[in-house]
Amino acid sequence: MLKVSLLSVLLLLLTLTIATANGNFFSQAVGGTRDMVRAYQDMKEANYIGADKYFHARGNYQAAQRGPGGRFAAAVISNVREILRPGKDSAADQEANRHGRNGGDPNVYRPKGLPGKY
């Protein structure tokens, strides 16, 4: 399901890039998508209770640091993910997403004991 969502996001980004003819936006969006995927993979690998908000904030933060395209990719991926997989923590997840996307330090969500590798 996640792969289908990411493919949809990439197609949307490609369409927007063609419409705006701004290749920089597209490269930022692709890099931001990679940041989001890396944060998701790290979250799954860490399998650490209480760390999901940290990984939400970190992925959004890293993507947004790339510029408007990365910020856009992070917003689309985060929103699609919460629409497709709503849960009891959706509102808190979205708050962590916005925090990171707006330049907030992801480490405020970092749980004690999470390995330094993350």
A tleap script that builds the chain and sets N, CA, C and O, in Angstrom:
source leaprc.protein.ff14SB
mol = sequence {
  NMET LEU LYS VAL SER LEU LEU SER VAL LEU
  LEU LEU LEU LEU THR LEU THR ILE ALA THR
  ALA ASN GLY ASN PHE PHE SER GLN ALA VAL
  GLY GLY THR ARG ASP MET VAL ARG ALA TYR
  GLN ASP MET LYS GLU ALA ASN TYR ILE GLY
  ALA ASP LYS TYR PHE HIE ALA ARG GLY ASN
  TYR GLN ALA ALA GLN ARG GLY PRO GLY GLY
  ARG PHE ALA ALA ALA VAL ILE SER ASN VAL
  ARG GLU ILE LEU ARG PRO GLY LYS ASP SER
  ALA ALA ASP GLN GLU ALA ASN ARG HIE GLY
  ARG ASN GLY GLY ASP PRO ASN VAL TYR ARG
  PRO LYS GLY LEU PRO GLY LYS CTYR
}
set mol.1.N position { 0.820 -1.186 0.000 }
set mol.1.CA position { 0.000 0.000 0.000 }
set mol.1.C position { 0.868 1.255 0.000 }
set mol.1.O position { 0.563 2.226 -0.692 }
set mol.2.N position { 1.969 1.232 0.793 }
set mol.2.CA position { 2.852 2.392 0.869 }
set mol.2.C position { 3.512 2.652 -0.482 }
set mol.2.O position { 3.670 3.807 -0.879 }
set mol.3.N position { 3.901 1.587 -1.197 }
set mol.3.CA position { 4.545 1.755 -2.499 }
set mol.3.C position { 3.604 2.408 -3.492 }
set mol.3.O position { 4.023 3.268 -4.267 }
set mol.4.N position { 2.333 2.014 -3.481 }
set mol.4.CA position { 1.345 2.615 -4.368 }
set mol.4.C position { 1.176 4.089 -4.038 }
set mol.4.O position { 1.084 4.922 -4.939 }
set mol.5.N position { 1.135 4.413 -2.758 }
set mol.5.CA position { 0.989 5.809 -2.348 }
set mol.5.C position { 2.181 6.643 -2.790 }
set mol.5.O position { 2.019 7.759 -3.283 }
set mol.6.N position { 3.371 6.100 -2.613 }
set mol.6.CA position { 4.569 6.838 -3.024 }
set mol.6.C position { 4.604 7.037 -4.530 }
set mol.6.O position { 5.018 8.093 -5.007 }
set mol.7.N position { 4.170 6.026 -5.286 }
set mol.7.CA position { 4.120 6.158 -6.740 }
set mol.7.C position { 3.142 7.266 -7.117 }
set mol.7.O position { 3.434 8.074 -7.999 }
set mol.8.N position { 1.995 7.311 -6.463 }
set mol.8.CA position { 1.012 8.363 -6.728 }
set mol.8.C position { 1.595 9.738 -6.434 }
set mol.8.O position { 1.396 10.682 -7.198 }
set mol.9.N position { 2.311 9.842 -5.333 }
set mol.9.CA position { 2.927 11.111 -4.960 }
set mol.9.C position { 3.950 11.529 -6.010 }
set mol.9.O position { 3.987 12.690 -6.420 }
set mol.10.N position { 4.772 10.593 -6.439 }
set mol.10.CA position { 5.789 10.927 -7.444 }
set mol.10.C position { 5.147 11.359 -8.765 }
set mol.10.O position { 5.637 12.280 -9.419 }
set mol.11.N position { 4.063 10.704 -9.158 }
set mol.11.CA position { 3.370 11.113 -10.380 }
set mol.11.C position { 2.790 12.516 -10.238 }
set mol.11.O position { 2.847 13.310 -11.176 }
set mol.12.N position { 2.237 12.820 -9.076 }
set mol.12.CA position { 1.725 14.154 -8.823 }
set mol.12.C position { 2.844 15.188 -8.897 }
set mol.12.O position { 2.680 16.254 -9.490 }
set mol.13.N position { 3.974 14.864 -8.293 }
set mol.13.CA position { 5.114 15.786 -8.325 }
set mol.13.C position { 5.623 16.007 -9.744 }
set mol.13.O position { 5.977 17.125 -10.117 }
set mol.14.N position { 5.658 14.944 -10.526 }
set mol.14.CA position { 6.093 15.063 -11.920 }
set mol.14.C position { 5.149 15.977 -12.689 }
set mol.14.O position { 5.595 16.830 -13.456 }
set mol.15.N position { 3.855 15.804 -12.487 }
set mol.15.CA position { 2.862 16.651 -13.148 }
set mol.15.C position { 3.045 18.109 -12.763 }
set mol.15.O position { 3.010 18.994 -13.619 }
set mol.16.N position { 3.238 18.356 -11.483 }
set mol.16.CA position { 3.451 19.732 -11.029 }
set mol.16.C position { 4.730 20.324 -11.607 }
set mol.16.O position { 4.785 21.508 -11.940 }
set mol.17.N position { 5.746 19.494 -11.722 }
set mol.17.CA position { 7.014 19.980 -12.269 }
set mol.17.C position { 6.856 20.388 -13.725 }
set mol.17.O position { 7.356 21.431 -14.147 }
set mol.18.N position { 6.163 19.566 -14.481 }
set mol.18.CA position { 5.932 19.896 -15.890 }
set mol.18.C position { 5.119 21.179 -15.992 }
set mol.18.O position { 5.393 22.038 -16.830 }
set mol.19.N position { 4.113 21.298 -15.124 }
set mol.19.CA position { 3.244 22.477 -15.156 }
set mol.19.C position { 4.012 23.747 -14.792 }
set mol.19.O position { 3.754 24.808 -15.359 }
set mol.20.N position { 4.948 23.649 -13.857 }
set mol.20.CA position { 5.676 24.847 -13.430 }
set mol.20.C position { 6.995 25.025 -14.172 }
set mol.20.O position { 7.595 26.100 -14.135 }
set mol.21.N position { 7.444 23.970 -14.846 }
set mol.21.CA position { 8.720 23.993 -15.570 }
set mol.21.C position { 9.859 24.427 -14.656 }
set mol.21.O position { 10.765 25.147 -15.073 }
set mol.22.N position { 9.801 23.985 -13.424 }
set mol.22.CA position { 10.825 24.336 -12.446 }
set mol.22.C position { 11.498 23.052 -11.979 }
set mol.22.O position { 11.020 22.411 -11.043 }
set mol.23.N position { 12.602 22.667 -12.620 }
set mol.23.CA position { 13.293 21.433 -12.288 }
set mol.23.C position { 13.848 21.404 -10.877 }
set mol.23.O position { 13.984 20.333 -10.286 }
set mol.24.N position { 14.170 22.570 -10.329 }
set mol.24.CA position { 14.689 22.623 -8.967 }
set mol.24.C position { 13.633 22.132 -7.979 }
set mol.24.O position { 13.953 21.413 -7.032 }
set mol.25.N position { 12.392 22.514 -8.195 }
set mol.25.CA position { 11.300 22.061 -7.344 }
set mol.25.C position { 11.224 20.536 -7.388 }
set mol.25.O position { 11.081 19.883 -6.355 }
set mol.26.N position { 11.319 19.986 -8.576 }
set mol.26.CA position { 11.240 18.530 -8.736 }
set mol.26.C position { 12.389 17.833 -8.030 }
set mol.26.O position { 12.162 16.840 -7.340 }
set mol.27.N position { 13.602 18.313 -8.176 }
set mol.27.CA position { 14.736 17.660 -7.520 }
set mol.27.C position { 14.611 17.767 -6.003 }
set mol.27.O position { 14.972 16.832 -5.287 }
set mol.28.N position { 14.109 18.885 -5.512 }
set mol.28.CA position { 13.866 19.020 -4.076 }
set mol.28.C position { 12.803 18.015 -3.629 }
set mol.28.O position { 12.939 17.394 -2.575 }
set mol.29.N position { 11.761 17.858 -4.420 }
set mol.29.CA position { 10.675 16.939 -4.079 }
set mol.29.C position { 11.157 15.490 -4.071 }
set mol.29.O position { 10.786 14.712 -3.192 }
set mol.30.N position { 11.974 15.137 -5.039 }
set mol.30.CA position { 12.518 13.778 -5.077 }
set mol.30.C position { 13.404 13.536 -3.857 }
set mol.30.O position { 13.309 12.492 -3.212 }
set mol.31.N position { 14.259 14.498 -3.546 }
set mol.31.CA position { 15.106 14.368 -2.359 }
set mol.31.C position { 14.279 14.301 -1.085 }
set mol.31.O position { 14.587 13.521 -0.183 }
set mol.32.N position { 13.232 15.113 -1.004 }
set mol.32.CA position { 12.344 15.095 0.152 }
set mol.32.C position { 11.619 13.767 0.295 }
set mol.32.O position { 11.419 13.275 1.405 }
set mol.33.N position { 11.230 13.191 -0.830 }
set mol.33.CA position { 10.586 11.871 -0.811 }
set mol.33.C position { 11.559 10.838 -0.271 }
set mol.33.O position { 11.178 9.979 0.524 }
set mol.34.N position { 12.803 10.916 -0.693 }
set mol.34.CA position { 13.829 9.993 -0.167 }
set mol.34.C position { 13.997 10.168 1.344 }
set mol.34.O position { 14.126 9.186 2.075 }
set mol.35.N position { 13.996 11.406 1.803 }
set mol.35.CA position { 14.113 11.668 3.247 }
set mol.35.C position { 12.963 11.023 4.011 }
set mol.35.O position { 13.162 10.426 5.069 }
set mol.36.N position { 11.764 11.151 3.464 }
set mol.36.CA position { 10.587 10.575 4.122 }
set mol.36.C position { 10.662 9.047 4.137 }
set mol.36.O position { 10.333 8.416 5.142 }
set mol.37.N position { 11.092 8.462 3.032 }
set mol.37.CA position { 11.215 7.000 2.962 }
set mol.37.C position { 12.282 6.526 3.944 }
set mol.37.O position { 12.090 5.522 4.630 }
set mol.38.N position { 13.404 7.238 4.016 }
set mol.38.CA position { 14.480 6.862 4.940 }
set mol.38.C position { 14.002 6.921 6.392 }
set mol.38.O position { 14.317 6.034 7.185 }
set mol.39.N position { 13.247 7.956 6.738 }
set mol.39.CA position { 12.722 8.063 8.102 }
set mol.39.C position { 11.773 6.902 8.406 }
set mol.39.O position { 11.788 6.355 9.509 }
set mol.40.N position { 10.953 6.531 7.429 }
set mol.40.CA position { 10.025 5.405 7.603 }
set mol.40.C position { 10.797 4.099 7.794 }
set mol.40.O position { 10.477 3.300 8.674 }
set mol.41.N position { 11.815 3.897 6.958 }
set mol.41.CA position { 12.625 2.675 7.075 }
set mol.41.C position { 13.350 2.626 8.413 }
set mol.41.O position { 13.417 1.571 9.044 }
set mol.42.N position { 13.890 3.750 8.845 }
set mol.42.CA position { 14.564 3.808 10.141 }
set mol.42.C position { 13.588 3.514 11.278 }
set mol.42.O position { 13.938 2.828 12.238 }
set mol.43.N position { 12.364 4.033 11.170 }
set mol.43.CA position { 11.373 3.785 12.202 }
set mol.43.C position { 11.068 2.287 12.298 }
set mol.43.O position { 10.981 1.728 13.392 }
set mol.44.N position { 10.908 1.653 11.143 }
set mol.44.CA position { 10.627 0.209 11.133 }
set mol.44.C position { 11.818 -0.582 11.665 }
set mol.44.O position { 11.646 -1.539 12.420 }
set mol.45.N position { 13.012 -0.184 11.272 }
set mol.45.CA position { 14.223 -0.878 11.730 }
set mol.45.C position { 14.425 -0.717 13.233 }
set mol.45.O position { 14.744 -1.679 13.932 }
set mol.46.N position { 14.237 0.502 13.723 }
set mol.46.CA position { 14.444 0.771 15.149 }
set mol.46.C position { 13.433 0.004 15.997 }
set mol.46.O position { 13.764 -0.511 17.065 }
set mol.47.N position { 12.196 -0.064 15.506 }
set mol.47.CA position { 11.139 -0.796 16.225 }
set mol.47.C position { 11.157 -0.432 17.708 }
set mol.47.O position { 11.146 -1.299 18.582 }
set mol.48.N position { 11.186 0.875 17.965 }
set mol.48.CA position { 11.359 1.395 19.319 }
set mol.48.C position { 10.054 2.042 19.781 }
set mol.48.O position { 9.568 2.986 19.159 }
set mol.49.N position { 9.502 1.539 20.852 }
set mol.49.CA position { 8.231 2.056 21.357 }
set mol.49.C position { 8.368 3.528 21.726 }
set mol.49.O position { 9.289 3.928 22.439 }
set mol.50.N position { 7.427 4.320 21.220 }
set mol.50.CA position { 7.397 5.749 21.527 }
set mol.50.C position { 8.220 6.617 20.610 }
set mol.50.O position { 8.324 7.822 20.837 }
set mol.51.N position { 8.819 6.032 19.563 }
set mol.51.CA position { 9.693 6.809 18.682 }
set mol.51.C position { 9.012 7.284 17.407 }
set mol.51.O position { 9.623 8.017 16.628 }
set mol.52.N position { 7.765 6.890 17.170 }
set mol.52.CA position { 7.141 7.221 15.899 }
set mol.52.C position { 7.035 8.721 15.646 }
set mol.52.O position { 7.242 9.170 14.519 }
set mol.53.N position { 6.718 9.501 16.673 }
set mol.53.CA position { 6.603 10.959 16.481 }
set mol.53.C position { 7.955 11.565 16.100 }
set mol.53.O position { 8.021 12.486 15.285 }
set mol.54.N position { 9.027 11.047 16.690 }
set mol.54.CA position { 10.370 11.514 16.339 }
set mol.54.C position { 10.636 11.284 14.854 }
set mol.54.O position { 11.121 12.181 14.164 }
set mol.55.N position { 10.321 10.088 14.361 }
set mol.55.CA position { 10.588 9.787 12.958 }
set mol.55.C position { 9.678 10.591 12.032 }
set mol.55.O position { 10.094 10.971 10.937 }
set mol.56.N position { 8.453 10.852 12.454 }
set mol.56.CA position { 7.566 11.726 11.675 }
set mol.56.C position { 8.196 13.113 11.557 }
set mol.56.O position { 8.318 13.661 10.461 }
set mol.57.N position { 8.592 13.670 12.696 }
set mol.57.CA position { 9.176 15.016 12.703 }
set mol.57.C position { 10.484 15.046 11.920 }
set mol.57.O position { 10.730 15.986 11.164 }
set mol.58.N position { 11.326 14.028 12.092 }
set mol.58.CA position { 12.626 14.000 11.421 }
set mol.58.C position { 12.481 13.937 9.907 }
set mol.58.O position { 13.149 14.684 9.192 }
set mol.59.N position { 11.624 13.062 9.411 }
set mol.59.CA position { 11.428 12.957 7.963 }
set mol.59.C position { 10.935 14.261 7.370 }
set mol.59.O position { 11.439 14.704 6.338 }
set mol.60.N position { 9.956 14.878 8.010 }
set mol.60.CA position { 9.414 16.146 7.527 }
set mol.60.C position { 10.450 17.258 7.606 }
set mol.60.O position { 10.551 18.079 6.694 }
set mol.61.N position { 11.216 17.290 8.687 }
set mol.61.CA position { 12.253 18.308 8.849 }
set mol.61.C position { 13.298 18.197 7.737 }
set mol.61.O position { 13.623 19.186 7.079 }
set mol.62.N position { 13.816 16.993 7.538 }
set mol.62.CA position { 14.859 16.799 6.535 }
set mol.62.C position { 14.345 17.129 5.131 }
set mol.62.O position { 15.047 17.757 4.339 }
set mol.63.N position { 13.129 16.706 4.835 }
set mol.63.CA position { 12.562 16.993 3.516 }
set mol.63.C position { 12.394 18.497 3.314 }
set mol.63.O position { 12.740 19.025 2.257 }
set mol.64.N position { 11.867 19.181 4.319 }
set mol.64.CA position { 11.609 20.615 4.201 }
set mol.64.C position { 12.896 21.422 4.065 }
set mol.64.O position { 12.898 22.495 3.461 }
set mol.65.N position { 13.990 20.908 4.626 }
set mol.65.CA position { 15.270 21.612 4.523 }
set mol.65.C position { 15.764 21.698 3.082 }
set mol.65.O position { 16.635 22.513 2.775 }
set mol.66.N position { 15.226 20.879 2.209 }
set mol.66.CA position { 15.633 20.890 0.795 }
set mol.66.C position { 15.025 22.059 0.021 }
set mol.66.O position { 15.511 22.411 -1.054 }
set mol.67.N position { 13.974 22.655 0.559 }
set mol.67.CA position { 13.323 23.770 -0.120 }
set mol.67.C position { 11.847 23.495 -0.345 }
set mol.67.O position { 11.307 22.519 0.177 }
set mol.68.N position { 11.184 24.360 -1.128 }
set mol.68.CA position { 9.739 24.231 -1.325 }
set mol.68.C position { 9.303 22.869 -1.874 }
set mol.68.O position { 8.256 22.354 -1.484 }
set mol.69.N position { 10.081 22.295 -2.757 }
set mol.69.CA position { 9.721 20.984 -3.310 }
set mol.69.C position { 9.765 19.898 -2.253 }
set mol.69.O position { 8.886 19.037 -2.210 }
set mol.70.N position { 10.768 19.929 -1.408 }
set mol.70.CA position { 10.871 18.951 -0.330 }
set mol.70.C position { 9.763 19.136 0.691 }
set mol.70.O position { 9.195 18.165 1.192 }
set mol.71.N position { 9.463 20.378 0.990 }
set mol.71.CA position { 8.368 20.669 1.928 }
set mol.71.C position { 7.038 20.173 1.370 }
set mol.71.O position { 6.225 19.605 2.099 }
set mol.72.N position { 6.821 20.392 0.071 }
set mol.72.CA position { 5.598 19.927 -0.578 }
set mol.72.C position { 5.508 18.403 -0.526 }
set mol.72.O position { 4.463 17.851 -0.182 }
set mol.73.N position { 6.599 17.729 -0.866 }
set mol.73.CA position { 6.606 16.262 -0.840 }
set mol.73.C position { 6.295 15.743 0.558 }
set mol.73.O position { 5.520 14.799 0.714 }
set mol.74.N position { 6.896 16.355 1.571 }
set mol.74.CA position { 6.658 15.923 2.951 }
set mol.74.C position { 5.190 16.101 3.326 }
set mol.74.O position { 4.601 15.228 3.963 }
set mol.75.N position { 4.605 17.215 2.938 }
set mol.75.CA position { 3.199 17.470 3.273 }
set mol.75.C position { 2.291 16.453 2.583 }
set mol.75.O position { 1.387 15.901 3.210 }
set mol.76.N position { 2.528 16.209 1.303 }
set mol.76.CA position { 1.684 15.264 0.561 }
set mol.76.C position { 1.817 13.864 1.143 }
set mol.76.O position { 0.813 13.198 1.396 }
set mol.77.N position { 3.040 13.417 1.356 }
set mol.77.CA position { 3.259 12.063 1.877 }
set mol.77.C position { 2.643 11.925 3.263 }
set mol.77.O position { 1.975 10.930 3.547 }
set mol.78.N position { 2.858 12.903 4.120 }
set mol.78.CA position { 2.311 12.847 5.479 }
set mol.78.C position { 0.787 12.809 5.468 }
set mol.78.O position { 0.176 12.022 6.190 }
set mol.79.N position { 0.182 13.652 4.656 }
set mol.79.CA position { -1.275 13.702 4.606 }
set mol.79.C position { -1.867 12.435 4.002 }
set mol.79.O position { -2.866 11.917 4.501 }
set mol.80.N position { -1.260 11.935 2.933 }
set mol.80.CA position { -1.753 10.697 2.316 }
set mol.80.C position { -1.621 9.544 3.303 }
set mol.80.O position { -2.531 8.725 3.432 }
set mol.81.N position { -0.504 9.481 3.991 }
set mol.81.CA position { -0.284 8.402 4.958 }
set mol.81.C position { -1.357 8.425 6.044 }
set mol.81.O position { -1.883 7.375 6.411 }
set mol.82.N position { -1.687 9.604 6.559 }
set mol.82.CA position { -2.683 9.693 7.623 }
set mol.82.C position { -4.099 9.430 7.105 }
set mol.82.O position { -4.948 8.933 7.846 }
set mol.83.N position { -4.355 9.760 5.843 }
set mol.83.CA position { -5.667 9.469 5.253 }
set mol.83.C position { -5.828 7.965 5.037 }
set mol.83.O position { -6.885 7.400 5.321 }
set mol.84.N position { -4.777 7.323 4.533 }
set mol.84.CA position { -4.850 5.890 4.246 }
set mol.84.C position { -4.763 5.026 5.497 }
set mol.84.O position { -5.305 3.922 5.528 }
set mol.85.N position { -4.090 5.518 6.520 }
set mol.85.CA position { -3.909 4.740 7.758 }
set mol.85.C position { -4.268 5.578 8.974 }
set mol.85.O position { -3.416 5.836 9.824 }
set mol.86.N position { -5.521 6.004 9.065 }
set mol.86.CA position { -5.875 6.792 10.251 }
set mol.86.C position { -5.787 5.917 11.498 }
set mol.86.O position { -6.108 4.729 11.470 }
set mol.87.N position { -5.365 6.508 12.544 }
set mol.87.CA position { -5.251 5.761 13.791 }
set mol.87.C position { -5.552 6.657 14.967 }
set mol.87.O position { -5.876 7.834 14.813 }
set mol.88.N position { -5.439 6.079 16.137 }
set mol.88.CA position { -5.744 6.848 17.336 }
set mol.88.C position { -4.770 7.996 17.540 }
set mol.88.O position { -5.092 8.961 18.233 }
set mol.89.N position { -3.584 7.907 16.947 }
set mol.89.CA position { -2.563 8.951 17.109 }
set mol.89.C position { -2.447 9.881 15.904 }
set mol.89.O position { -1.472 10.625 15.800 }
set mol.90.N position { -3.425 9.856 14.987 }
set mol.90.CA position { -3.314 10.657 13.764 }
set mol.90.C position { -3.092 12.140 14.044 }
set mol.90.O position { -2.248 12.769 13.405 }
set mol.91.N position { -3.831 12.696 14.978 }
set mol.91.CA position { -3.677 14.127 15.277 }
set mol.91.C position { -2.283 14.420 15.823 }
set mol.91.O position { -1.667 15.418 15.451 }
set mol.92.N position { -1.787 13.560 16.698 }
set mol.92.CA position { -0.444 13.758 17.260 }
set mol.92.C position { 0.623 13.544 16.179 }
set mol.92.O position { 1.628 14.255 16.147 }
set mol.93.N position { 0.404 12.574 15.304 }
set mol.93.CA position { 1.337 12.358 14.196 }
set mol.93.C position { 1.396 13.594 13.306 }
set mol.93.O position { 2.477 14.033 12.913 }
set mol.94.N position { 0.228 14.153 12.988 }
set mol.94.CA position { 0.199 15.332 12.123 }
set mol.94.C position { 0.859 16.536 12.806 }
set mol.94.O position { 1.487 17.356 12.137 }
set mol.95.N position { 0.724 16.645 14.109 }
set mol.95.CA position { 1.400 17.732 14.834 }
set mol.95.C position { 2.919 17.571 14.718 }
set mol.95.O position { 3.633 18.547 14.489 }
set mol.96.N position { 3.406 16.345 14.876 }
set mol.96.CA position { 4.849 16.091 14.729 }
set mol.96.C position { 5.291 16.367 13.296 }
set mol.96.O position { 6.373 16.911 13.076 }
set mol.97.N position { 4.461 15.996 12.320 }
set mol.97.CA position { 4.771 16.274 10.912 }
set mol.97.C position { 4.923 17.779 10.689 }
set mol.97.O position { 5.906 18.234 10.104 }
set mol.98.N position { 3.943 18.540 11.159 }
set mol.98.CA position { 3.986 20.007 10.983 }
set mol.98.C position { 5.174 20.621 11.716 }
set mol.98.O position { 5.827 21.529 11.202 }
set mol.99.N position { 5.448 20.122 12.913 }
set mol.99.CA position { 6.576 20.630 13.693 }
set mol.99.C position { 7.873 20.511 12.882 }
set mol.99.O position { 8.623 21.478 12.752 }
set mol.100.N position { 8.123 19.327 12.345 }
set mol.100.CA position { 9.331 19.121 11.552 }
set mol.100.C position { 9.334 19.932 10.270 }
set mol.100.O position { 10.346 20.537 9.914 }
set mol.101.N position { 8.205 19.946 9.576 }
set mol.101.CA position { 8.100 20.664 8.303 }
set mol.101.C position { 8.295 22.158 8.479 }
set mol.101.O position { 8.780 22.835 7.573 }
set mol.102.N position { 7.915 22.679 9.650 }
set mol.102.CA position { 8.069 24.109 9.922 }
set mol.102.C position { 9.425 24.460 10.515 }
set mol.102.O position { 9.629 25.582 10.978 }
set mol.103.N position { 10.355 23.507 10.505 }
set mol.103.CA position { 11.714 23.782 10.958 }
set mol.103.C position { 11.965 23.505 12.423 }
set mol.103.O position { 13.044 23.809 12.933 }
set mol.104.N position { 10.986 22.930 13.115 }
set mol.104.CA position { 11.171 22.599 14.529 }
set mol.104.C position { 12.142 21.445 14.703 }
set mol.104.O position { 12.240 20.572 13.841 }
set mol.105.N position { 12.843 21.440 15.797 }
set mol.105.CA position { 13.831 20.405 16.092 }
set mol.105.C position { 13.130 19.065 16.335 }
set mol.105.O position { 12.343 18.944 17.274 }
set mol.106.N position { 13.406 18.062 15.500 }
set mol.106.CA position { 12.777 16.749 15.682 }
set mol.106.C position { 13.136 16.102 17.021 }
set mol.106.O position { 12.394 15.257 17.521 }
set mol.107.N position { 14.256 16.492 17.591 }
set mol.107.CA position { 14.721 15.858 18.827 }
set mol.107.C position { 13.813 16.114 20.020 }
set mol.107.O position { 13.945 15.437 21.039 }
set mol.108.N position { 12.895 17.071 19.922 }
set mol.108.CA position { 11.950 17.255 21.026 }
set mol.108.C position { 11.038 16.034 21.152 }
set mol.108.O position { 10.441 15.808 22.204 }
set mol.109.N position { 10.934 15.257 20.090 }
set mol.109.CA position { 10.118 14.035 20.101 }
set mol.109.C position { 10.961 12.774 20.311 }
set mol.109.O position { 10.422 11.670 20.384 }
set mol.110.N position { 12.259 12.939 20.406 }
set mol.110.CA position { 13.148 11.788 20.532 }
set mol.110.C position { 13.014 11.141 21.912 }
set mol.110.O position { 13.230 11.798 22.931 }
set mol.111.N position { 12.657 9.846 21.945 }
set mol.111.CA position { 12.522 9.200 23.252 }
set mol.111.C position { 13.893 8.840 23.837 }
set mol.111.O position { 14.846 8.565 23.109 }
set mol.112.N position { 13.960 8.852 25.160 }
set mol.112.CA position { 15.206 8.437 25.822 }
set mol.112.C position { 15.499 6.991 25.468 }
set mol.112.O position { 14.605 6.146 25.438 }
set mol.113.N position { 16.766 6.725 25.203 }
set mol.113.CA position { 17.194 5.355 24.918 }
set mol.113.C position { 17.189 4.979 23.458 }
set mol.113.O position { 17.685 3.910 23.103 }
set mol.114.N position { 16.635 5.836 22.581 }
set mol.114.CA position { 16.678 5.525 21.144 }
set mol.114.C position { 18.146 5.531 20.717 }
set mol.114.O position { 18.854 6.504 20.976 }
set mol.115.N position { 18.613 4.463 20.069 }
set mol.115.CA position { 20.021 4.407 19.678 }
set mol.115.C position { 20.469 5.646 18.886 }
set mol.115.O position { 19.710 6.190 18.083 }
set mol.116.N position { 21.696 6.074 19.124 }
set mol.116.CA position { 22.262 7.260 18.488 }
set mol.116.C position { 22.313 7.194 16.976 }
set mol.116.O position { 22.372 8.227 16.309 }
set mol.117.N position { 22.291 6.002 16.434 }
set mol.117.CA position { 22.334 5.817 14.979 }
set mol.117.C position { 21.151 6.522 14.302 }
set mol.117.O position { 21.215 6.851 13.117 }
set mol.118.N position { 20.077 6.749 15.057 }
set mol.118.CA position { 18.885 7.382 14.500 }
set mol.118.C position { 18.825 8.841 14.885 }
set mol.118.O position { 17.887 9.542 14.505 }
savepdb mol mol.pdb
quit
